[in-house]
Amino acid sequence: MSLRRTGFIAGLLPLVMSSIASADENLLGYIVGTETLPQGTSEAYLIATQRKDKGAGNYPAGSAQYTAYDYALEYEYGLTHRLSTLVELKGQSIDTSGLVIDGYLPGPEQYGLKASGIEGRLKYNFLSMAKDAVGLSATFALKQNWLDPHSGLDKDTTKFDVGFQIQKLLLDDQLSLVGNVGLEGTYAKRAPLDAATQAYADTAIQTITGDPTASFEWPTKPEMEIEPRIGGGVSYRFAPNWYVGAETLYQTEFETEVGQERWSWFAGPSIHYGGKQWWTTLTWFEQIKGGREQYIGQTEDLHLIEKTEQEIRLKLGYNF
């Protein structure tokens, strides 16, 4: 693990070391369990995700640098013993250079933490792991973003998300098996590029393609996308309060004019600690395979336009 990644993790851990507490726990970083909060209880979450590396780059300005951070501050409340509601505030920061992707990434962008969106979510538990053979739940979310997580530029995005979760406990509750399926729909519209950014992108795409008449495409008309996903995970309690796990997630996206636009498959290990009132989960997620669209000059057999090669996610939860 690089010094930058180590510093990222070490810098966030002190935020919760002063809290000695715990509650409803996310055993994994990306795959969601079935349980809801008990009626009248609350939980706060801090989620930080680092997305890093889109390959070697394709522009002579220098080797590619792509590192983005996504942040989420969430508040969840148990409306009933089966129904929870959640509100999330989103933020992001980004640092990219040496990479130009026609229609997606017009050039270098760098800034610190900015507010990027808001989300509301409901989760209903049909079957409880404590009473039934398996746990079963469903989620529904509405999301509004105003920054593009890939380019970092302005993009007005409205999403709905429907998901289903199934979970089974084995070996006297030491082993947890979880499966997720879901569908996300997106309506998005990008703001036009300013003159300086458009000129830089035009020059870059001409250099990359060797065509002096080429111009960088940046569609601003509304676009609609559908993204199905399926994933699963396993988590094992190897010591009191400590779990080790593994999870995987497949996502694909269908866009209005091009059909299937991309697909990606990620997998990686997780480690989880759950105290009396607080818990934390750390996940390393590596892109194993990806396909469809690739940028000019890409050498990796992955999808690197809207995804990166690796992600690291740290989740912190506090019950009150």
Secondary structure by P-SEA (a helix, b strand, c coil): ccaaaaaaaaaaccccccccccccccccccccccccccccbbbbbbbbbbbbbccccccccccbbbbbbbbbbbbbbcccccbbbbbbbbbbccccccccccccccccccccccccccccbbbbbccccccccbbbbcccbbbbbcccccccccccccccccbbbbbbbcccccbbbbbbbbbbbbbbccccccaaaaaaaaaaaaaaaccccbbbbbbccccccccccccccccccccccbbbbcbbbbbbbbcccccccccccccbbbbbbbccccbbbbbbbbbccccccccccccccccccccccbbbbbbbbbcc
